[in-house]
Amino acid sequence: MKPTVAHCVSPYLFLTGSWIHSQLKFARRHRPVVFTQSTENLDVFPFEPVHVTGPQSGLDRLTYPFSRLVLGRFPAAPYARAVQETQARLLHAHLGWEGARVAPVARRLGLPLIVSFYGRDATLLPRKLYWRRLYRPLFRTATRILAEGHHMAKTLAEIGAPEDRIRVIHLGVDPGGFHFAERKAPAAGEPIIGLISASFREKKGIEYAIEATAQVREKHPAFRLRIVGDGPLRPHLESRITELGLSDVVELLGYQPYPVYREELERAHLFLAPSVVAKDGDTEGGAPVCLIDAQACGLPILATTHCDIPEITSPDQSSVLVPERDANALAEALNRLLSQPQSWADMGRKGRAHVEAEFDISRQVDRMADLYDEVLQETGMTRS
């Protein structure tokens, strides 16, 4: 029988968590199960079995608020029942906060713990005393600590993760699940579409893309910027769009179901990711997963030299990278791309090749499986 790995993620699954679903869907050498506090979007990310490990018994309900809010962890009893039912031998927590809260569960149940960091869990949260206190026992407990790129690995070491336990395993997508098409200039009168997919937060740098769009508008009146996402900065972004006279050029689409996001990828000509280090220290940590999706579709990338973006893309091949918070540099690069549509196809081919070589989900789940086997062997959990 395949060893069972319990993937801890709450909720299962948030709309932007496609990369976690892929790890479950494409697992071959180990049996994945999900432990979660709550469920949502099960129609978008179908998977079984999913075990809800929130409070169930009367005692659980009494102790749950104290354990979660005061001690910063989840009660172990629901996890113990799920572990017994599934015969899980290893816990894999997705996102640092989930790892911090289930670390006491791993210790109590005697199970090895792997934790994957993805972004603000590695950059923003450690600035807060509450999370620094929770991360210290997590880093003592975790058998392996995973980063999606080498920049994030360095960040994890800086916040206290033991360097000898940090591993880099890229996120992955199924290239065959994305329709690849070489981009070319649209027919006269048709729009040239730039796409952003991001939460409306400072670290996404959306304001700089809007300002760059204003700068290229006169020379490239066919350019349109479509933005999938939403968030706290929406009123500010709407104001900037109005101030710059871009109401007919920039469209805020709001959060969209994953299939609609895929459709937006297919209709776009360029993909933008102008990420920045936010004033509060928040960063991408690694890099937006949507950059992998976009390259799989054949989209040329315009982004910033931020965190692991240079590793996720191929600078000067599939991507053009500019400094952070520089709307002028972003506009110059956008102008070059819009003026040279003959370069789009080659950029798209190189991006697709980069994804197939380094970010194919089949390759990544095999690397993850090797790590699982290593941890199971190391911790004596290879029993049949």
RAHUKA-V423472 format. One record per helix or strand of 2 or more residues. SS is the DSSP state (H for helix, E for strand). FROM is the first residue (numbers start at 0). TO is the last residue. If there is no record, write none. Layout:
# RAHUKA-V423472
ss=SS from=FROM to=TO
ss=SS from=FROM to=TO
This chain:
# RAHUKA-V423472
ss=E from=3 to=7
ss=H from=17 to=24
ss=E from=30 to=35
ss=E from=49 to=51
ss=H from=57 to=69
ss=H from=75 to=85
ss=E from=87 to=93
ss=H from=95 to=108
ss=E from=111 to=115
ss=H from=119 to=122
ss=H from=124 to=126
ss=H from=128 to=140
ss=E from=143 to=146
ss=H from=149 to=157
ss=H from=162 to=164
ss=E from=165 to=167
ss=H from=174 to=176
ss=E from=191 to=196
ss=H from=201 to=203
ss=H from=205 to=215
ss=E from=222 to=228
ss=H from=233 to=242
ss=E from=249 to=253
ss=H from=257 to=266
ss=E from=269 to=272
ss=H from=289 to=296
ss=E from=299 to=303
ss=H from=308 to=311
ss=E from=318 to=321
ss=H from=326 to=338
ss=H from=340 to=357
ss=H from=360 to=377
